[in-house]
Structure formats: C-alpha cells, structure tokens
C-alpha cells in the first residue's frame, strides 16, 4: 500500500494520496471544479479501485481466477460503453483517468487484453499511456 509522508502528514491509499496532492498543489487542477463533475470523477475512481483493480488483483494472486476474469470482462465492457463518445472518463483529463493507468500497465499480470472488442477502452488506454509523463515511467 502506498504511503505519502509530507512533513507531519502521513497519507495512505492511492486515491486519497492523489486527492491530497490535488488539494495541496491546486496550480495543476486534476479534478473538475463543478461538484457534480467532481462526484462523477470520484465514482469512476471508486469503480476502478473496488471493481477493476480488485478483479485484476484476484487474478494476479490466483484467487477465484475464473470468476474474477468474468467480472473483469463485464467491468471492461461497461467502461467501453462509457467511453464511447468521450476522450476521458469524467470530462477533461483528471485523477479518474490517472487511477486507471496502473491497471493498463499491468494487463499481462492480470491476464487481461484490451483488444478490438473494446475499441473505446483501447483508444482511451492508448491516449493515457502515450502521455509524456506516463511514457517516461519505467
């Protein structure tokens, strides 16, 4: 589990660390200003963490593999429908998109493929992974 130590502040859990940094460094906003759009971003962050990453983690740790593969497939189909007419999951590029990058980087570990059957997720994944800050990450 990631932990951020910032002076006296000790913050753990990726989504919470991301929001902490978003609030501490507002010059580069990564969450929508509008409360409704912000809530949508949080919904998609939760979806990644409680569904997509959970299923992938189960597969990677050899736990309920077949059930988790079926669930992951359904979650990715939902994302594909959601991304049909979007460039990013919650409007502009945001923490919601950033939350999915580790999953996309670990597809092999999760025995997952994002192919032609998920064209909208594929295009979104390609956009995210081609961002200079992501490309430069080993």
Secondary structure, 3 states (H helix, E strand, C coil): CCEEEECCEEEECHHHHHHHHHHHCCCCCCCCCCHHHHHHHHHHHHHHHHHHHHHHHHHHCCCCHHHHHHHHHHHHHHHHHHCCCCCCCCCCCCHHHHHHHHHHHCCCCCCCCCCHHHHHHHHHHHHHHCCHHHHCCC
